[in-house]
Amino acid sequence: MKRGDFALPGQPLQSPRHQLCHCNMPRPTRIEGLAIVSADGMLADADGHMPKSLLIEADQRFFQDRLDQAAVLVQGRHSHEGGGQRAARRHRLIVTRRIAALAETAIYPNALLWNPKGATLQQAWERLGAGDGMLAVIGGSEVYGAFLEIGFDCFHLSRVPDVQLPGGRPVFPEVGRDRSPEDVLRSHGLKPGAPHVFDVARKVTMMTWSR
Ligand SMILES: NC(=O)c1ccc[n+]([C@@H]2O[C@H](COP(=O)([O-])OP(=O)(O)OC[C@H]3O[C@@H](n4cnc5c(N)ncnc54)[C@H](OP(=O)(O)O)[C@@H]3O)[C@@H](O)[C@H]2O)c1
């Protein structure tokens, strides 16, 4: 996704909060990212699967509760949050290049397929029928990367230090041997808050990075 994909055609990239909206239509008021990563900054293994070793009970509780606060979730076509009935209630945009702009889907109730090349976030939000509120970005890599460019208000990053996923899928496209997820968040203007311990025995912590 390139800069400008979320802007109106012909306009420079702007945060969706500031995109021109000539009316009082509902829109995103805040953008939050959530991810849990391995020691080496991966969100999934080399086959693109998230291993069970990254499923941490307290993190899952935090994640699901935060998603319940969101007006809309945005995710890539291979991502999901689990969550059963709670997931079914959430408004969601599923990004895909398989359609031109916006299309209905039966994958989830209250969901819309969205190709950011063909429709702005504001257009997708209106078609979804969501109210004003927080947009929760739940990955994967390319989707997080696109929203780093637009600007997260905050990013909740959990880390599982006893899991390594060599050759796995990095949380952000820029993550590499010499660039950690924290380096990437810092380079996009975010600062770390206090660590919250989610699992004492496994030393799993979550930090919220904010502007
Ligand atoms: N640990 C975590 O916190 C976490 C978070 C998120 C995901 N995951 C895991 O990571 C794995 C999936 O990650 P992923 O990065 O491979 O997949 P993903 O982002 O969920 O899905 C990739 C697909 O999304 C669509 N897409 C992505 N960027 C797009 C763009 N800019 N414009 C249009 N469509 C776009 C494309 O779909 P089309 O092929 O339809 O065009 C692409 O093939 C899963 O195992 C998931 O469970 C883990």
The ligand as a MOL file (V3000), in Angstrom:
LIG
                    3D

  0  0  0     0  0            999 V3000
M  V30 BEGIN CTAB
M  V30 COUNTS 48 52 0 0 0
M  V30 BEGIN ATOM
M  V30 1 N 0.5680 -12.0850 16.2780 0
M  V30 2 C -0.3170 -11.1550 15.9150 0
M  V30 3 O -0.6040 -10.2030 16.6420 0
M  V30 4 C -0.9650 -11.2660 14.5680 0
M  V30 5 C -1.6430 -10.1700 14.0190 0
M  V30 6 C -2.1920 -10.2860 12.7570 0
M  V30 7 C -2.0540 -11.4750 12.0580 0
M  V30 8 N -1.4140 -12.5090 12.6260 0 CHG=1
M  V30 9 C -1.2210 -13.7640 11.8870 0
M  V30 10 O -0.4660 -13.4790 10.7320 0
M  V30 11 C -0.9020 -14.3080 9.6560 0
M  V30 12 C -1.4020 -13.4600 8.4850 0
M  V30 13 O -0.5850 -12.3370 8.2920 0
M  V30 14 P -0.3500 -11.7420 6.8300 0
M  V30 15 O 0.4430 -10.4910 7.0210 0
M  V30 16 O 0.1540 -12.7900 5.9470 0 CHG=-1
M  V30 17 O -1.8020 -11.5370 6.3010 0
M  V30 18 P -2.9760 -10.4780 6.2940 0
M  V30 19 O -2.5100 -9.0540 6.2720 0
M  V30 20 O -4.0010 -10.8540 7.2680 0
M  V30 21 O -3.5350 -10.8400 4.8820 0
M  V30 22 C -2.8130 -10.5920 3.7100 0
M  V30 23 C -3.8300 -10.3650 2.6410 0
M  V30 24 O -4.5580 -9.1830 2.9730 0
M  V30 25 C -4.7810 -8.4290 1.7970 0
M  V30 26 N -4.0280 -7.1990 1.8750 0
M  V30 27 C -2.9910 -6.8950 2.7050 0
M  V30 28 N -2.5850 -5.6440 2.4690 0
M  V30 29 C -3.3870 -5.1420 1.5060 0
M  V30 30 C -3.4640 -3.8950 0.8360 0
M  V30 31 N -2.6020 -2.9170 1.0930 0
M  V30 32 N -4.3970 -3.7090 -0.0970 0
M  V30 33 C -5.2650 -4.7050 -0.4010 0
M  V30 34 N -5.2350 -5.9160 0.1900 0
M  V30 35 C -4.3000 -6.1180 1.1240 0
M  V30 36 C -4.3370 -9.2970 0.6550 0
M  V30 37 O -5.4510 -10.1000 0.3570 0
M  V30 38 P -5.7960 -10.6650 -1.1080 0
M  V30 39 O -4.8490 -11.8010 -1.2820 0
M  V30 40 O -7.2270 -11.0760 -0.9870 0
M  V30 41 O -5.5830 -9.5390 -2.0750 0
M  V30 42 C -3.2390 -10.1450 1.2680 0
M  V30 43 O -3.0450 -11.3700 0.6180 0
M  V30 44 C -2.0410 -15.1490 10.2100 0
M  V30 45 O -1.5140 -16.3740 10.6760 0
M  V30 46 C -2.5230 -14.3440 11.3860 0
M  V30 47 O -3.1450 -15.1420 12.3700 0
M  V30 48 C -0.8580 -12.4410 13.8510 0
M  V30 END ATOM
M  V30 BEGIN BOND
M  V30 1 1 1 2
M  V30 2 2 2 3
M  V30 3 1 2 4
M  V30 4 1 4 5
M  V30 5 2 4 48
M  V30 6 2 5 6
M  V30 7 1 6 7
M  V30 8 2 7 8
M  V30 9 1 8 9
M  V30 10 1 8 48
M  V30 11 1 9 10
M  V30 12 1 9 46
M  V30 13 1 10 11
M  V30 14 1 11 12
M  V30 15 1 11 44
M  V30 16 1 12 13
M  V30 17 1 13 14
M  V30 18 2 14 15
M  V30 19 1 14 16
M  V30 20 1 14 17
M  V30 21 1 17 18
M  V30 22 2 18 19
M  V30 23 1 18 20
M  V30 24 1 18 21
M  V30 25 1 21 22
M  V30 26 1 22 23
M  V30 27 1 23 24
M  V30 28 1 23 42
M  V30 29 1 24 25
M  V30 30 1 25 26
M  V30 31 1 25 36
M  V30 32 1 26 27
M  V30 33 1 26 35
M  V30 34 2 27 28
M  V30 35 1 28 29
M  V30 36 1 29 30
M  V30 37 2 29 35
M  V30 38 1 30 31
M  V30 39 2 30 32
M  V30 40 1 32 33
M  V30 41 2 33 34
M  V30 42 1 34 35
M  V30 43 1 36 37
M  V30 44 1 36 42
M  V30 45 1 37 38
M  V30 46 2 38 39
M  V30 47 1 38 40
M  V30 48 1 38 41
M  V30 49 1 42 43
M  V30 50 1 44 45
M  V30 51 1 44 46
M  V30 52 1 46 47
M  V30 END BOND
M  V30 END CTAB
M  END
